[in-house]
Amino acid sequence: KPVACGCFKKYNAASVELKRMFVLPEARGFGLAQLVIKELETEAKNQGFNVLILETLYKRLEAINLYQKTGFSIVENYEPYVGLINSVCMSKSIL
């Protein structure tokens, strides 16, 4: 039974956007989200990308903390999230 997932899609020539990050509640606390992020980072790097970006809601403090723990920093909202006050955008260099 799958308990964690995530994917990315090309954003531009240098960047991919992390999408659909999720860990089932009963599987949380075992580091699975960090493993998924690490695998996505490795695959993005292997495909020639050098930046990961993502968007989450400002209310998702656990997610924001997880992303910061894995090296992401909060950045200005990128399209299509510009002007959306509930969105928090983050970025991480994977050079």
N, C-alpha and C positions, 0 to 999 in steps of 0.2 A: 504494500500500500504506500503510495507516494505521501510523504509527510512535509516536504519542502520543495519550493519551486522558485524559479526566477528566469528571466530572459533579458535580452537586450535587442534594440533595433538601432540601425544606423540613424544618427541625427544629422551629421555632416561628414565631410571627408576625414576629419580627425577624431570625431566623437561618436560614442554610442550612448543611448539612453537606457538605463536599467528600468525594467518593467516587470510587473506581476510578481513582485517579491512576496512570498507568503510561507509561513510555517504553521502547521496545524497547532492549535492550542496545546494539545497533549504532548507535542513533540518540542515545545519551546524550552529553552534553558540548557540545551545540549550543544550549542554552538553551530547548529545547522545553517542558520542564516549567514553566519560568517563564512562557512564552507561554500555555500552557494555563491556568495559575492566573490570569493577568491577564484572559483572556477570560471565565473563569468568574466572576471578581470583577465585571467589567463587566456581565455578564448578570444576576447576582444584584442588583446595584445598580439596574439598569434595571427589575427586577421589584419594587423597593421594599424589599429586605432591606438591613440595615446591619451584619450581622456574619457572618463566615465561621467555621465551626468544623470541626475534623477530628480523627480519631484515627489513630494509627499505632503500630507496635510500638516499644518502647524500644530494640530491637536495630537498628532502621533508622536509623542515625546519619546516613547521607547524606540521607535524606528529612527528618529533623528539621532538619539544617543548611539544606537547601533552603527549607523552610517558614520558618525563622527569617530567612533571607536575604530572603524576600519579605514580611516584616512580621508573621509569626505569632509569638505568645508562648505558652509552655507555661502551661496553666491546670489547675485541679482537674479530675479526670475527671468528665464529665457522663454522664447516663444514655444508654445502657445500660452504660457502661464503669466506673461507680463500683465501686471495690473490686478492679478487675482490675489486678494489679501489672505485667503485661506491656504495658499500654496507656499511651500518652502522648497527652493531649488538648491541642489548641492552638486559639487563637482570634485573629481579626484584625478590627478595626473597619474598615468600608468606607464610613463617613459621608462 
